[in-house]
Amino acid sequence: MKNDVKERRAVRGLSQGELAAAVDVSRQTINSIEKGRYTPSLPLALALARFFDSTVEEMFDDQSD
């Protein structure tokens, strides 16, 4: 699943660890989401969207190009 978590995190100047702490997951989880190796659960996707003042649909794209 494509996402723009890494780009949004970079804009805010956050490390993976800082973002992980903000949404109560491990840094490894954030790394896996950013690399597209892990699709977050709905509660985690919602937490990330809320953190970035966005919607899940804006942040995550399940469409294949």
CORCOR-V771519 format. One record per backbone hydrogen bond with DSSP energy under -1.0 kcal/mol. CO is the residue of the C=O (numbers start at 1). NH is the residue of the N-H. E is the energy in kcal/mol with one decimal. If there is no record, write none. Layout:
# CORCOR-V771519
co & nh & e
CO & NH & E
CO & NH & E
This chain:
# CORCOR-V771519
co & nh & e
2 & 61 & -2.9
4 & 8 & -2.5
5 & 9 & -2.7
6 & 10 & -2.5
7 & 11 & -2.2
8 & 12 & -1.4
9 & 14 & -2.2
10 & 13 & -1.2
15 & 19 & -2.2
16 & 20 & -2.7
17 & 21 & -2.4
18 & 22 & -1.9
19 & 23 & -1.6
20 & 25 & -2.4
26 & 30 & -1.6
27 & 31 & -2.5
28 & 32 & -2.4
29 & 33 & -2.3
30 & 34 & -2.7
31 & 35 & -1.9
32 & 37 & -2.1
32 & 38 & -1.3
33 & 36 & -1.5
41 & 45 & -2.9
42 & 46 & -2.7
43 & 47 & -2.1
44 & 48 & -2.6
45 & 49 & -2.4
46 & 50 & -2.7
47 & 51 & -2.5
48 & 52 & -2.1
49 & 54 & -3.0
50 & 53 & -1.5
55 & 59 & -1.6
56 & 60 & -2.7
59 & 4 & -1.4
61 & 2 & -1.7
